[in-house]
Amino acid sequence: MPDPPPQPDGPERFARLFAQHQQALFRYILLLTGRLEDAQDVLQETSVALLRKIDTYDADRPFLPWARRFAYFEVLRHREQSTRRGVLLAPDVLDQISGDAPAAETLLDARRSALTQCLAKLTQPQRELLRQRYAGDATVKSVAQATGRPIQTLYTQLKRLRRTLMDCVDKAVGQEGGP
């Protein structure tokens, strides 16, 4: 029986795991900090702390919960260093949010997946209108000018499409045992 392929060690293993989970880790940190700039700083410090301790990571366990623990302590450290701005959340509230984050992440993942399915149910012109409006920096006014449609018509169409998508996502997530 051939040997299993070697697992990457050290920095390479860290880079792969971190890249796979970076967005989820950033969302977790942003949830705890409440500020984009703070979350970016904390993510950077968390990545350094994780890299220093990657040799202690047990590959038989999920990476994200392990990384979240480091992020939590980096958030606390950042809060201590940022007392000049005042504390935004009490420590017990921060603990509660931290504990609820994995369930919230699961719900967001389910909603993202449902949104993809719901978008596929729209007609091509409906998807194209959404792409024109939400891809890049387009405004309703710029889309109206580009398509030659009245701006109020576009506002109405976009409102209906958002409502349709929201109802579809809510229904899909509800059928999967969501809220």
N, C-alpha and C positions, 0 to 999 in steps of 0.2 A: 504494500500500500504506500503510495507516494506521501512524502511529508507535506503538511499544509503549508501554504505560502507564508513566508515570514510576515509578521505584523510590524508595521513601522513603529519605531521607538522615538522617544523624546520629542524634539521639535516637529518632526514630520507628523507624528501621531497627534500632537497638540493642534497643529495647523488644520488637519482634516476635521477633527472633532469640533474645534472652535468655529471653523467655517460653516459646518453643518448646523450649528446651534446658535450662531451669533445673533441672528434676528430675534429669535425667541428670548435670548438672554437680554438683548437690548430692550425689548418690550417690557420684560420683567423689571429691569432697572428703571426704566422710564415711569413705570407704574409706581415705584417706590419713591422716586425723586420728584416727579411732577414737573420737571423742567428739562427740556431737550439738551441744553448746554451741560447741565449737571449729569444727565444720563450718559452723554458722550464721554465726559471726564471719568465717570465711574466705570464705564465699560473698558476704557483704556487701562485703568488701574486694575480692574478685575482680570483682564487678559494677561497682564504682567504677573499677577499673583498666581493665576492658573498655570502659566508657563513655568514658574518657579517650582510648582508642586505637582507637575504632571506625572512625575515618577511615583507619586503616592496614589495616583488614580487607579482604581480597580476596574479593569476593562470588562469584568463580568457584570458591572452595575451600570445603569444609565448615566451618561455624561451630564445631561442638562440639570438634574437635581443637584449633582455634585457642584457644578459650576454656579448654580443659583445660590448655594450656601456661601461661596466665596463672594459673590456679588452682594449678598445681604450684608456681610461684614464690611465690604468696601463702601456700601451706602452709609452704614453707621459711621465709619471713619470720615467719610465726606461730610456728613452732617455735623460731626464734632468740629471739623475744620471750618465749617461755614456758619458758625453761630453768629457771626456779624449780621447776617441777613435775617436771623430769627429762625426758629424751628417751625416747619410747616405742619408736621404731624407729630402727635405724641408717640412715644416708643411703643405703647400697646397697640395703637392703631396701625403702626408700621408692621408690627408682628402679625396682626390680623390680615392685612393686605398681602403680606408675604405668604401666609398660609393659604390664602384663597387664590393666589396667582396661578398655580397649575390647573385648577378647575376652570378658571377664566380663559387660560390659554387653550384648553381643550375645546371650550365653547367657541372661541374665536376661530380655531381651525375648522370646526364643523360648519360654522357660518361661511367661512371662505370657500370651503368645498361646495356648499350648497349654492353660493353665489355663482360659482363657475357653471354649475349645472343649470341654474336659472337663466344665466346669460345665454346659454346654448339654446334655450327654448324661445328666445326672442327671434324676430325676423332679422334678416340681414340688414335692412335699412334701419331698424331700431338699434342694432348693435353698432352700426356705423355712426349713427347720431351720437351715441354714448361715447364712442371712441373719439370722435371729433371734439366733443366737449371736454372730456376728462383726460385725454392723453395730452401731455404737454401742458402748456400754459394758456390754452384757449379759454376764451370767455364766451358767454352766450351771445354777446354782441358780435364778436369776431366770427362765430359759427354762423350767425344770421347773415352777416355780410358775405361770407364765403359761399353759403348755400342759396342766398337770395330769398330766404324765408323771413317773414315778419318776426321780430324779436319776441313778441308776446306769444305767438304760436309755438316758438321753440320752448319758452318757459313752461307752457302748458304741457307740451309733449314730454319734456324732461321730467316734470313733476309726476306725470302719469307713469312713465317708465320707472322712476325711482320707487313709486308706490307699488307697482307690479313686482319689482324685484324684491322689495322688502317683504311683501306678503308671501312671495314664493319661498324666500329664505326662511321666514318664520315658520311656514308650513313644513318645509323640509326638515328643519332642525327639530321642530315639535314632533314629527313622526319618528325621529331618531332617538327620542327620549329626552330632548332638550327642554328648555323652559316652556 
